[in-house]
Amino acid sequence: MKTGRNRDNTEKYSMKAGEEAAERENGRSRQMVREALDQVNRVILGKEREIQEIMLAFLAGGHVLLEDIPGVGKTTLAVAFS
């Protein structure tokens, strides 16, 4: 006679392994985002908050409208993200 106990343990193990794999993937994704932000911050100085907001919009699949006075690096910022 079989009990559901082995199946329960197998399911728990599978879920735990899946959670660990998801956490590793999440960590890699975070690292990639940090590296991308670091690269953009090397090109554009003093706009850390704006760069983070642009990255959030990018990750969310949204759009960004860059408005500012002439000569402050809007085009450079757009190129840095492209």
VEXLUM-603725 format. One record per residue: residue in one letter; y, z, x of N, C-alpha, C in turn. Coordinates in Angstrom, 3 decimals. Atoms other than C-alpha are relative to their C-alpha. Example, Ala and Ser with C-alpha at 12.3 -4.5 7.8 and 13.67 -1.06 7.14 Angstrom:
BEGIN
["a"; [-1.190; 0.000; 0.890]; [-4.500; 7.800; 12.300]; [1.200; 0.000; 0.900]]
["s"; [-1.190; -0.060; -0.820]; [-1.060; 7.140; 13.670]; [1.090; 0.730; -0.770]]
***
This chain:
BEGIN
["m"; [-1.172; 0.000; 0.836]; [0.000; 0.000; 0.000]; [1.245; 0.000; 0.888]]
["k"; [-1.228; 0.105; -0.787]; [3.366; -1.006; 1.388]; [1.126; 0.731; -0.713]]
["t"; [-1.173; -0.654; 0.569]; [6.508; 0.944; 0.903]; [1.227; -0.823; 0.355]]
["g"; [-1.242; 0.701; -0.285]; [10.051; -0.317; 0.887]; [0.711; 0.553; 1.219]]
["r"; [-0.657; -0.666; -1.118]; [10.824; 1.896; 3.850]; [0.233; -0.940; 1.182]]
["n"; [-0.175; 0.934; -1.120]; [10.235; -0.753; 6.547]; [1.061; -1.036; -0.325]]
["r"; [-0.999; 0.999; 0.392]; [12.278; -3.260; 4.621]; [1.394; 0.599; 0.063]]
["d"; [-1.294; -0.676; -0.057]; [15.125; -0.750; 4.288]; [0.473; 0.136; 1.440]]
["n"; [-0.364; -0.141; -1.414]; [15.065; -0.071; 8.035]; [0.369; -1.342; 0.602]]
["t"; [-0.298; 1.337; -0.500]; [14.984; -3.789; 8.784]; [1.356; -0.465; -0.492]]
["e"; [-1.295; 0.388; 0.551]; [17.930; -4.406; 6.474]; [1.129; 0.764; 0.673]]
["k"; [-1.029; -0.792; -0.677]; [19.876; -1.548; 8.065]; [0.223; -0.522; 1.407]]
["y"; [-0.111; 0.527; -1.360]; [19.124; -2.922; 11.537]; [0.720; -1.340; -0.018]]
["s"; [-0.639; 1.313; 0.094]; [20.126; -6.442; 10.486]; [1.483; 0.142; -0.299]]
["m"; [-1.412; -0.210; 0.319]; [23.372; -5.168; 8.979]; [0.737; 0.544; 1.208]]
["k"; [-0.640; -0.581; -1.177]; [24.137; -3.111; 12.074]; [0.182; -1.079; 1.067]]
["a"; [-0.117; 1.076; -0.983]; [23.429; -6.086; 14.350]; [1.084; -0.980; -0.420]]
["g"; [-1.034; 0.904; 0.501]; [25.638; -8.263; 12.143]; [1.389; 0.588; 0.167]]
["e"; [-1.293; -0.668; -0.176]; [28.430; -5.703; 12.226]; [0.415; 0.008; 1.458]]
["e"; [-0.307; 0.005; -1.434]; [28.198; -5.467; 16.014]; [0.428; -1.390; 0.454]]
["a"; [-0.376; 1.371; -0.355]; [28.322; -9.253; 16.339]; [1.385; -0.333; -0.527]]
["a"; [-1.328; 0.243; 0.575]; [31.335; -9.391; 14.027]; [1.075; 0.726; 0.804]]
["e"; [-0.961; -0.765; -0.797]; [33.077; -6.687; 16.062]; [0.256; -0.674; 1.351]]
["r"; [-0.177; 0.728; -1.273]; [32.450; -8.613; 19.301]; [0.862; -1.233; -0.212]]
["e"; [-0.783; 1.204; 0.303]; [33.826; -11.782; 17.723]; [1.450; 0.365; -0.295]]
["n"; [-1.341; -0.475; 0.303]; [36.817; -9.853; 16.391]; [0.743; 0.352; 1.289]]
["g"; [-0.600; -0.353; -1.285]; [37.480; -8.486; 19.879]; [0.393; -1.226; 0.796]]
["r"; [-0.326; 1.255; -0.708]; [37.346; -11.987; 21.364]; [1.200; -0.673; -0.637]]
["s"; [-1.134; 0.613; 0.697]; [39.739; -13.264; 18.712]; [1.299; 0.723; 0.331]]
["r"; [-1.195; -0.775; -0.355]; [42.184; -10.444; 19.395]; [0.462; -0.310; 1.413]]
["q"; [-0.333; 0.313; -1.386]; [42.016; -11.174; 23.108]; [0.647; -1.379; 0.098]]
["m"; [-0.578; 1.350; -0.021]; [42.735; -14.867; 22.504]; [1.428; 0.010; -0.546]]
["v"; [-1.348; -0.086; 0.574]; [45.741; -14.013; 20.318]; [0.941; 0.671; 0.994]]
["r"; [-0.833; -0.678; -1.005]; [47.074; -11.582; 22.945]; [0.358; -0.943; 1.142]]
["e"; [-0.259; 0.942; -1.097]; [46.703; -14.226; 25.659]; [0.994; -1.069; -0.418]]
["a"; [-0.942; 1.010; 0.483]; [48.504; -16.810; 23.539]; [1.409; 0.582; -0.107]]
["l"; [-1.307; -0.650; 0.098]; [51.340; -14.371; 22.814]; [0.596; 0.235; 1.384]]
["d"; [-0.484; -0.206; -1.365]; [51.602; -13.518; 26.511]; [0.536; -1.300; 0.596]]
["q"; [-0.443; 1.296; -0.529]; [51.868; -17.208; 27.399]; [1.349; -0.402; -0.593]]
["v"; [-1.260; 0.371; 0.647]; [54.630; -17.827; 24.864]; [1.119; 0.930; 0.474]]
["n"; [-1.007; -0.947; -0.459]; [56.464; -14.660; 25.940]; [0.443; -0.261; 1.436]]
["r"; [-0.415; 0.380; -1.356]; [56.510; -15.981; 29.511]; [1.039; -1.109; -0.028]]
["v"; [-0.931; 1.132; 0.117]; [58.411; -19.057; 28.342]; [1.268; 0.416; -0.736]]
["i"; [-1.123; -0.437; 0.843]; [60.655; -17.445; 25.710]; [0.234; 1.488; 0.250]]
["l"; [-0.301; -1.393; -0.321]; [62.341; -14.221; 26.805]; [0.847; 0.631; -1.101]]
["g"; [-0.816; -0.753; 0.934]; [63.699; -11.588; 24.443]; [-0.225; -0.295; -1.471]]
["k"; [0.279; 0.339; 1.406]; [62.115; -12.890; 21.222]; [-1.409; 0.448; -0.390]]
["e"; [1.374; -0.467; 0.238]; [58.921; -10.801; 21.076]; [-0.315; 0.125; -1.488]]
["r"; [0.249; -0.188; 1.435]; [59.263; -9.906; 17.391]; [-0.147; -1.347; -0.704]]
["e"; [0.057; 1.317; 0.625]; [59.963; -13.492; 16.362]; [-1.295; -0.730; 0.368]]
["i"; [1.233; 0.648; -0.456]; [57.022; -14.724; 18.431]; [-1.202; 0.583; -0.743]]
["q"; [1.093; -0.623; 0.753]; [54.693; -12.211; 16.747]; [-0.015; -0.484; -1.444]]
["e"; [-0.069; 0.466; 1.384]; [55.913; -13.275; 13.317]; [-0.456; -1.453; -0.130]]
["i"; [0.452; 1.393; 0.013]; [55.354; -16.938; 14.154]; [-1.521; -0.056; 0.147]]
["m"; [1.460; -0.032; -0.178]; [51.827; -16.128; 15.351]; [-0.676; 0.446; -1.289]]
["l"; [0.573; -0.444; 1.274]; [51.135; -14.241; 12.112]; [-0.003; -1.130; -1.023]]
["a"; [-0.067; 1.129; 0.930]; [52.308; -17.233; 10.082]; [-1.030; -1.059; 0.378]]
["f"; [0.982; 0.974; -0.479]; [50.157; -19.530; 12.225]; [-1.413; 0.414; -0.382]]
["l"; [1.348; -0.486; 0.315]; [47.052; -17.362; 11.768]; [-0.268; 0.011; -1.498]]
["a"; [0.146; -0.022; 1.459]; [47.690; -17.136; 8.020]; [0.033; -1.400; -0.599]]
["g"; [-0.053; 1.366; 0.507]; [48.007; -20.911; 7.748]; [1.312; -0.318; -0.698]]
["g"; [-1.296; 0.189; 0.646]; [51.647; -20.675; 6.746]; [0.921; -0.918; 0.782]]
["h"; [-1.031; 0.826; -0.622]; [54.839; -22.430; 7.733]; [1.118; 0.898; 0.511]]
["v"; [-1.112; -0.751; -0.569]; [57.825; -21.308; 9.775]; [1.213; -0.915; 0.057]]
["l"; [-1.271; 0.698; -0.138]; [61.447; -22.394; 9.580]; [0.806; 0.757; 1.043]]
["l"; [-0.778; -0.625; -1.071]; [63.326; -21.679; 12.807]; [1.469; -0.337; -0.202]]
["e"; [-1.438; 0.178; 0.170]; [67.027; -21.166; 12.196]; [0.725; 0.911; 0.975]]
["d"; [-0.815; -0.779; -0.920]; [69.557; -20.008; 14.775]; [1.130; -0.903; 0.477]]
["i"; [-1.091; 0.809; -0.538]; [72.657; -21.166; 16.565]; [-0.549; -0.965; 1.049]]
["p"; [0.472; 0.953; -1.008]; [72.371; -24.144; 18.922]; [-0.146; 0.650; 1.385]]
["g"; [0.153; -0.395; -1.393]; [71.059; -23.558; 22.424]; [-0.750; 1.288; 0.266]]
["v"; [0.714; -1.265; -0.229]; [68.871; -20.487; 21.945]; [-1.507; -0.182; 0.175]]
["g"; [1.393; 0.253; -0.328]; [65.474; -22.155; 22.453]; [-0.931; -0.246; -1.158]]
["k"; [0.888; 0.252; 1.150]; [64.170; -23.088; 19.004]; [-1.014; -1.096; 0.324]]
["t"; [0.907; 1.105; -0.342]; [62.705; -26.354; 20.266]; [-0.996; 0.437; 1.051]]
["t"; [0.899; -0.513; -1.044]; [61.264; -24.675; 23.357]; [-1.051; 0.916; -0.611]]
["l"; [0.942; -0.903; 0.671]; [59.675; -22.034; 21.132]; [-1.032; -0.798; -0.784]]
["a"; [0.931; 0.844; 0.768]; [58.157; -24.694; 18.870]; [-0.975; -0.705; 0.931]]
["v"; [0.867; 0.687; -0.963]; [56.798; -26.594; 21.875]; [-0.989; 0.992; 0.622]]
["a"; [0.890; -1.009; -0.593]; [55.368; -23.372; 23.349]; [-1.174; 0.317; -0.925]]
["f"; [1.072; -0.261; 0.964]; [53.325; -22.868; 20.173]; [-0.867; -1.227; -0.269]]
["s"; [0.771; 1.215; 0.305]; [52.146; -26.471; 19.983]; [-1.125; -0.253; 0.972]]
***
